[in-house]
Amino acid sequence: MKRESLKQMELSEEQIEKIMSMNGADIENAKQSVGDVDAIKQENDTLRSQIADRDKDIKSLQKQTKDNDELTNQLQSLQDKYQQDTDQLNQQLQETKFNSALNTALTSANVRNPKAVSALIDKDKLELTDENSIKGLDDQLSALKESDAYLFDEGSHGNYNPGGGDGSQDNNEVDQMINAFTGGKSNTN
């Protein structure tokens, strides 16, 4: 959001300042809800490095084994262990991606507390798509909006109309004083 765009809308400086401060607060909240992106990237790099090291170990042992049954068994054991570790690491990576996408989607849906709403969602019915969006989340959020609307920040929904704000109830004190002295007769010549 740029100040120039707001100025083109003919907003006052005070209004622009308030809008910019609210926008800044929203951006900071969004950054906090996404989590530590650098930590996720670091974890991803670490996992990829571990997988590459294991692949090197397996290739090295394959060269050494040739016809030796004991080494063949050891190689098979290591391959099974590495495959299990790889599957576990891939599962952790998928969970991290899912949680990050879920937090992003909840923040986009104006959820006041993503952790609380996340606990109320049936994650077994959700699926992470290739575009890193959550399939099935919209239905659950709609149901939560109906049952627990306080969990969502919907902004203000009413027109603010203070009593007497249109000037119809204003008293003209000068006219009242003139009427008091003249007995209610107007002085028009």
Beta strands, then each sheet from edge to edge (+ up, - down):
strand 1: 127-128
strand 2: 134-135
sheet 1: 1+ 2-
end
